[in-house]
Amino acid sequence: MGKIPKNVRVKIWGFVCSGLLLLLIIMCWMNAFKAGDAMRDEEPETPETTMTEMIPEADEAFQPALGELVKQNIRVLIKTSHHESLLHKELLVGSDQKWYLERGENMGQREWHDPGETVWITEESAYFLSENSYVQIGTEETNGRIILKNVERDQCIPSYRGTLEVRKLSDGMAVINSLGLEEYLRGVVPSEMPASYPVEALKAQAICARTYAVSHLITPGYPELNVHLDDSTAYQAYGNQPEQENASNAIKDTEGMVLLTGKGTMADTFYYSTSCGQGTDVSVWDDAGGEKTDPSFAEVMDEPRFLLEECREDLESDLPWHRWTYDVQELDIGAFESRLQVLMGTDELIRLSVLHDLVVTERAKGGAAKELAIISDAGTYWIRGERRIRELLCDGNAMAKRKDGSEILCSSLLPSAFFLMEIGKKDGKVVGYQLTGGGYGHGVGMSQNGAMKMALQGKKAEDILKYYYEDGILSKME
């Protein structure tokens, strides 16, 4: 065998070295794998974290800092006249100052209008380039107001600080008011509480309204539109009354102040008009309902028998709505069936045949009616939730007679769910009913007239809030 050429020997040696190196790498990898197995065998098994356990941690981690919330604009959906609908078909827009309308998908086309000049905007307007396009409306001066001249409110033609966004949707136009939180409150506080009330009551109202608004900055009511709440009493009344100096001063004096829970989250600062001497809790809003068979009624606890008494020690004992009566002498069964059908959320006609009884089968804290049974030959229906009960029993014709003897027509809603009921029957059939009630509103949280009475007694806003929200912690967002 002859001598191997040098260049061939070099190649062979290179192959041998590469093979040895590869073998060494494989052996190291196998040892590491075994060591890893040994470590896994020694470590205790970590339980798998469930999604339920992760959510609170995520919520806490992404909870916005209060200081950051102060900087955010709040976005308010402006409803049609008398809050009848969420979406508008046409708008008449103007301002007492120089104002602009900016259109186009890139907001690059701005047209200016003189003070007093108005513009009609409809769904067919050329302002909208596509179904989801929108226009933005504002004023030259930062404190200017945009006026919606064809939108009616209880006490005024509404005007709005900040900007208005008019967005075309498939079945109408959404109008969204974007403005600072403290500016928004200037339209809420006088709409929710008379500006003639004592300043400490107005301060308490401002803090409640601010806390409620901030809770919706965190959890928007209309996330699909990036809108936090609307301007109706479904959230907070906004723009129903012109701004008032007393209310604006109360807002300024409490700037940034909110009520927190012990966990640092926003407290539930619900409020209503007038107490009957008792309040209730949020369970009164439970509105599940349906048809049941073979009803068996347990004894109803917390019947508000105190409504039959004078209760002079109550804060609001001298106010008209502290006590009231409501008498339906002749029940219109057809109208009653129609209301029941709507409240049941069914398209099927409800025919009760013979209505045998109406029974409050459950009450919330304080005695507010929470569940009502409608017993008939056609079956027994249950309506739950204080508002739905108030809607069903309000016939739209009877007058509520208040404590001072005055009578008020209740067109669609009873004054409150704090009532005792007597049923009028003939031949085993319900022909009418009489309610003895008290208070005005849902009864959850702060009574606004109670706050007024406490302020007249010399109580501060902090005292009022502590009385109605015992666990609330007053804090300033900064």
C-alpha positions in Angstrom: 0.0 0.0 0.0 1.5 3.3 -1.0 1.8 6.4 1.1 -1.4 8.5 1.6 -1.1 12.0 0.1 -0.8 14.8 2.6 -4.0 16.6 1.5 -6.0 13.4 2.0 -4.6 12.9 5.5 -5.7 16.4 6.4 -9.2 15.8 5.3 -9.4 12.4 7.2 -8.1 14.0 10.3 -10.6 16.8 10.0 -13.5 14.3 9.8 -12.2 12.4 12.8 -12.0 15.6 14.9 -15.5 16.7 13.9 -16.9 13.3 14.8 -15.2 13.3 18.2 -16.6 16.8 18.9 -20.1 15.8 17.9 -19.9 12.8 20.1 -18.8 15.0 23.0 -21.7 17.4 22.5 -24.2 14.5 22.4 -22.9 13.0 25.7 -23.1 16.4 27.4 -26.7 16.9 26.2 -27.7 13.5 27.5 -26.2 14.2 30.9 -27.9 17.5 31.1 -31.2 15.9 30.2 -30.8 13.3 32.9 -29.9 15.9 35.5 -33.0 17.9 34.5 -35.1 14.8 35.0 -33.5 14.3 38.5 -34.3 17.9 39.4 -37.9 17.7 38.3 -38.3 14.5 40.3 -37.0 16.3 43.4 -39.1 19.5 43.0 -42.6 19.6 44.5 -45.3 19.8 41.8 -46.6 23.4 41.5 -50.4 23.4 41.3 -51.8 24.8 38.0 -53.1 28.3 38.4 -56.7 28.6 37.3 -58.2 31.4 35.2 -60.4 32.3 38.2 -57.4 32.8 40.4 -55.6 34.8 37.7 -58.3 37.4 37.1 -58.2 39.2 40.5 -54.4 39.5 40.1 -54.7 40.8 36.6 -57.4 43.3 37.6 -55.2 44.6 40.5 -52.1 44.8 38.2 -53.9 46.8 35.6 -56.0 48.9 37.9 -55.4 52.5 36.8 -53.7 54.8 39.3 -56.0 57.5 40.6 -53.7 60.2 39.4 -53.9 58.9 35.9 -57.7 58.8 36.0 -57.7 62.6 36.8 -56.1 63.3 33.4 -58.6 61.3 31.4 -61.5 62.8 29.5 -64.8 61.2 30.2 -67.0 60.3 27.2 -70.7 60.7 27.7 -73.3 59.4 25.2 -75.9 62.1 24.7 -79.4 60.6 24.2 -82.3 62.1 22.1 -85.0 64.4 23.5 -86.4 63.3 26.9 -83.8 60.5 26.8 -86.1 58.4 24.6 -83.3 56.8 22.4 -79.6 56.3 22.3 -79.3 57.2 18.6 -80.2 60.3 16.7 -81.7 60.7 13.2 -80.9 64.4 12.8 -79.1 67.1 14.7 -79.2 70.9 14.6 -75.8 72.1 15.9 -74.6 75.6 16.7 -72.8 77.7 19.3 -72.8 81.3 20.6 -69.1 81.4 19.8 -67.0 80.7 16.8 -67.1 76.9 16.2 -65.8 74.3 13.9 -66.9 71.0 12.4 -64.0 68.6 11.5 -64.7 65.8 9.1 -63.0 63.1 7.3 -61.4 59.8 8.4 -58.2 61.6 9.2 -59.9 64.6 10.7 -58.1 66.7 8.1 -61.0 68.9 6.8 -62.1 71.6 9.3 -64.8 74.1 8.4 -65.4 77.1 10.6 -68.8 78.6 11.5 -69.7 82.0 13.0 -71.4 82.5 16.3 -75.2 81.8 15.9 -74.7 79.9 12.7 -76.3 76.4 12.7 -75.8 73.2 10.7 -78.2 70.3 10.2 -76.5 66.9 10.3 -78.4 63.8 9.2 -77.4 60.2 8.5 -77.3 61.0 4.8 -75.0 64.0 5.3 -71.9 64.2 3.1 -69.9 64.6 6.3 -69.9 60.8 6.6 -67.5 59.2 4.2 -68.4 55.6 5.3 -70.7 53.8 7.8 -68.3 54.2 10.7 -66.9 57.6 9.9 -67.5 60.5 12.2 -67.3 64.3 12.7 -65.9 66.2 15.6 -67.4 69.5 16.7 -65.7 72.1 19.0 -65.3 75.8 19.6 -62.4 78.2 19.1 -62.3 79.1 22.8 -61.5 76.3 25.2 -64.4 77.1 27.5 -67.0 77.4 24.6 -70.2 75.5 24.4 -71.7 73.4 21.6 -75.5 73.6 21.5 -77.8 70.8 20.3 -80.8 73.0 19.3 -83.2 70.1 18.5 -82.5 68.1 21.7 -84.9 68.9 24.6 -84.2 68.4 28.3 -86.4 69.0 31.3 -85.3 72.6 32.0 -83.1 73.8 29.2 -81.8 73.4 25.7 -78.5 71.5 26.4 -75.1 72.9 25.7 -71.8 71.1 26.2 -68.3 71.8 27.1 -65.4 70.0 25.5 -66.1 68.4 22.1 -68.9 66.5 20.5 -68.2 63.5 18.3 -71.0 62.5 15.9 -70.5 58.9 14.8 -72.7 57.3 12.1 -73.8 53.8 12.9 -76.0 51.3 11.0 -79.2 52.5 12.6 -78.6 56.1 13.6 -76.0 58.6 14.9 -74.3 58.4 18.3 -73.4 61.7 19.9 -70.5 61.5 22.3 -69.4 64.4 24.5 -65.8 64.3 25.5 -64.6 66.6 28.3 -62.7 66.7 31.6 -64.1 65.0 34.7 -64.5 68.1 36.7 -66.2 69.9 33.8 -68.6 66.9 33.4 -69.6 67.2 37.1 -70.7 70.8 36.5 -73.5 69.4 34.4 -74.3 66.6 36.8 -74.5 68.1 40.3 -77.2 70.7 39.5 -79.1 68.2 37.5 -79.2 65.7 40.4 -79.6 68.1 43.4 -81.1 71.5 43.6 -78.4 74.1 43.7 -80.3 75.9 46.4 -79.5 73.1 48.9 -76.9 73.8 51.6 -73.3 73.7 50.4 -72.3 70.7 52.5 -75.1 68.6 50.8 -73.8 69.8 47.4 -70.3 68.8 48.4 -71.5 65.3 49.4 -73.4 65.1 46.1 -70.3 66.2 44.1 -68.1 63.5 45.8 -70.7 60.8 45.1 -71.1 61.8 41.5 -67.3 62.0 41.0 -66.8 58.5 42.5 -69.6 57.1 40.3 -68.1 58.7 37.2 -64.6 57.4 38.0 -65.9 53.9 38.5 -67.1 54.1 34.9 -63.8 55.5 33.7 -62.4 52.1 34.9 -65.4 50.1 33.6 -67.1 51.8 30.7 -70.8 51.4 30.3 -70.6 51.3 26.4 -67.2 49.7 25.7 -68.1 49.1 22.0 -68.2 52.9 21.5 -65.4 53.6 24.0 -68.1 55.5 26.0 -68.1 55.6 29.8 -71.8 56.4 30.5 -74.8 58.2 29.1 -76.6 61.4 30.2 -79.7 59.8 31.6 -80.7 58.6 35.1 -79.7 55.1 34.0 -76.3 56.5 35.0 -76.3 60.1 36.2 -78.5 62.9 35.0 -76.2 65.3 33.0 -77.2 68.5 31.3 -80.8 68.5 32.5 -80.2 71.8 34.2 -77.9 74.7 33.4 -74.7 75.0 35.4 -75.2 76.8 38.8 -72.6 78.8 40.8 -73.3 77.0 44.1 -72.9 73.6 42.6 -69.8 74.6 40.7 -68.3 75.9 43.9 -69.0 72.6 45.7 -67.3 70.8 42.9 -64.3 73.0 43.1 -64.1 72.7 46.9 -64.0 68.9 46.6 -61.9 68.7 43.5 -60.5 65.2 43.0 -62.2 63.7 46.1 -63.7 60.3 45.9 -64.9 57.5 48.2 -62.9 54.3 48.3 -63.4 50.9 49.8 -61.0 49.3 52.2 -59.4 47.5 49.2 -58.7 50.8 47.4 -61.4 50.4 44.8 -64.2 52.8 44.0 -67.1 52.6 46.5 -70.6 52.1 45.2 -72.0 55.7 45.7 -75.6 55.2 44.6 -78.0 57.9 45.6 -81.7 58.7 45.3 -84.2 61.5 46.1 -86.1 60.8 49.4 -86.0 58.2 52.1 -89.0 56.8 53.9 -86.9 56.3 57.0 -85.3 53.1 55.8 -82.8 52.3 53.0 -82.1 49.1 51.2 -79.2 47.4 49.3 -78.3 46.5 45.8 -80.0 43.1 46.0 -83.2 45.0 45.4 -82.2 45.3 41.7 -82.1 41.6 41.1 -84.4 41.3 38.1 -84.5 37.7 37.1 -88.1 36.4 36.6 -90.3 33.9 34.9 -93.2 31.6 35.1 -93.4 29.0 37.9 -95.8 26.3 38.8 -97.2 25.1 42.1 -96.2 28.2 44.0 -95.5 27.9 47.7 -95.0 31.2 49.5 -92.8 31.4 52.5 -93.6 34.1 55.1 -92.2 37.4 53.9 -89.9 39.0 56.3 -89.2 42.7 56.8 -92.7 43.9 55.9 -92.5 47.7 56.2 -95.2 48.1 58.8 -93.5 51.4 59.9 -95.1 53.0 56.8 -98.3 53.1 58.8 -96.7 55.2 61.5 -95.8 58.9 61.6 -92.1 58.3 62.4 -91.3 61.9 63.4 -87.7 61.0 64.2 -87.0 60.4 60.5 -84.7 63.0 58.9 -87.3 63.6 56.1 -90.5 63.2 58.1 -91.8 66.7 57.1 -91.2 66.2 53.3 -94.2 65.4 51.0 -92.7 62.1 49.6 -91.9 60.7 53.1 -95.4 59.0 52.9 -97.8 58.5 50.0 -100.7 56.4 48.9 -101.6 55.0 45.5 -105.1 53.7 44.7 -106.0 51.8 41.6 -109.8 51.4 42.0 -110.5 49.7 38.7 -107.7 47.6 37.3 -107.4 47.6 33.5 -106.5 44.0 33.0 -105.6 44.4 29.3 -103.1 47.2 30.1 -101.8 45.2 33.0 -101.2 42.2 30.8 -99.3 44.4 28.2 -97.0 45.8 30.9 -96.4 42.3 32.2 -95.5 41.0 28.7 -93.0 43.8 28.2 -91.4 43.3 31.6 -91.2 39.5 31.0 -89.4 40.2 27.8 -91.5 37.9 25.7 -93.2 38.3 22.3 -96.0 35.9 23.2 -99.2 37.5 24.3 -99.9 37.1 28.0 -103.5 36.4 28.9 -104.2 36.0 32.6 -107.8 34.9 32.2 -108.7 35.5 35.9 -106.3 37.4 38.1 -106.6 35.9 41.6 -104.0 37.7 43.6 -100.9 39.9 43.7 -98.5 39.0 46.4 -95.1 40.5 47.5 -93.2 37.2 48.0 -89.7 38.7 48.8 -88.4 41.9 50.3 -84.9 43.4 50.4 -83.3 45.1 53.4 -85.5 47.7 54.9 -88.7 46.2 53.4 -88.5 47.2 49.8 -90.5 44.9 47.5 -88.1 42.7 45.6 -90.3 40.0 44.1 -94.0 40.0 43.2 -96.2 37.0 42.3 -99.0 37.4 39.8 -101.4 34.5 40.4 -104.0 33.7 37.7 -105.8 30.9 36.0 -103.2 31.0 33.3 -100.4 30.4 35.7 -98.3 32.2 38.3 -95.7 34.7 37.1 -92.9 36.2 39.1 -91.5 39.7 38.6 -88.2 40.5 40.3 -86.4 43.8 40.8 -87.8 46.9 42.5 -88.0 49.0 39.3 -89.9 46.3 37.3 -92.4 46.0 40.2 -92.8 49.7 40.2 -93.5 49.7 36.5 -96.0 46.9 36.6 -98.1 48.3 39.4 -98.1 51.9 38.0 -101.2 52.0 35.8 -100.4 55.5 34.3 -103.7 56.9 35.5 -103.9 56.9 39.2 -102.5 59.8 41.3 -100.0 59.4 44.1 -101.3 61.3 47.1 -98.4 62.7 49.2 -98.2 63.4 52.9 -99.0 67.1 52.4 -102.2 66.2 50.5 -100.8 67.1 47.1 -101.4 64.7 44.2 -98.9 63.7 41.6 -99.6 61.7 38.4 -97.2 58.7 38.2 -97.1 58.1 34.4 -94.9 55.0 34.3 -93.3 54.3 37.7 -94.4 54.2 41.3 -92.5 56.6 43.7 -90.7 53.7 45.4 -90.8 50.0 46.2 -91.3 50.7 49.9 -95.1 49.9 50.2 -97.7 47.8 51.8 -100.4 46.4 49.5 -104.1 45.8 50.0 -105.9 43.9 47.2 -109.5 44.7 46.2 -111.4 41.6 45.0 -114.8 40.8 43.6 -116.0 37.2 43.2 -112.4 36.0 43.8 -111.0 38.3 41.1 -108.6 41.2 41.6 -110.4 44.4 40.6 -107.9 46.9 42.1 -105.3 47.6 44.8 -104.2 50.3 47.2 -100.6 50.9 48.2 -99.4 52.7 51.3 -95.8 53.7 50.6 -93.0 56.0 51.5 -89.9 57.6 49.9 -89.0 58.5 46.3 -86.4 56.5 44.4 -84.7 53.1 44.6 -83.6 53.6 48.2 -79.9 52.5 47.7 -77.1 54.6 49.1 -77.5 58.3 50.0 -80.9 60.1 50.3 -80.3 63.5 48.7 -83.0 65.1 50.8 -81.6 63.3 53.9 -78.2 64.9 53.0 -80.0 68.3 52.8 -81.5 67.8 56.2 -78.2 66.8 57.8 -76.5 69.8 56.2 -79.2 72.1 57.7 -78.3 70.5 61.1 -74.7 71.6 60.7 -73.2 68.4 59.5 -70.3 68.5 57.1 -70.0 66.6 53.8 -67.7 64.1 55.5 -70.4 63.4 58.2 -73.1 62.9 55.6 -71.0 60.5 53.5 -70.0 58.5 56.6 -73.7 58.2 57.6 -74.8 56.8 54.3 -71.6 54.9 53.3 -70.3 53.6 56.6 -67.3 51.8 55.1 -66.3 54.5 52.6 -62.9 56.1 52.9 -62.6 59.7 51.6 -59.5 60.1 49.4 -58.1 62.6 46.9 -57.1 61.6 43.4 -53.6 63.0 42.8 
